[in-house]
């Protein structure tokens, strides 16, 4: 399991098609906007990195278009055929009680 940190958030790399993930390029492209998502999909189209956020079904912000359950459909319908892509899963920190 490989862990990376982006914007002070830790992510597990769950998929890296053809070892395509360029961490420095991702850090330059990934803004604070993506912190709210449980997953980040990155795909490369014409040598440009595109990012899309997804939620777990249990997340109140989850809609069909950003439900992680449908990520394969998104890849099939919205990513270029045969495009390299990667998926990052946010690692949630446990909050420790100080009582």
Protein Blocks (a to p, Z undefined) as FASTA:
>chain_A
ZZddeehiacddfbdghhlacfklmmmmmcfklmmpmbdcdddeehiacddddddfklmk
bcfklgfklmmmmmmmmgcehiacddddddddddddfZZ
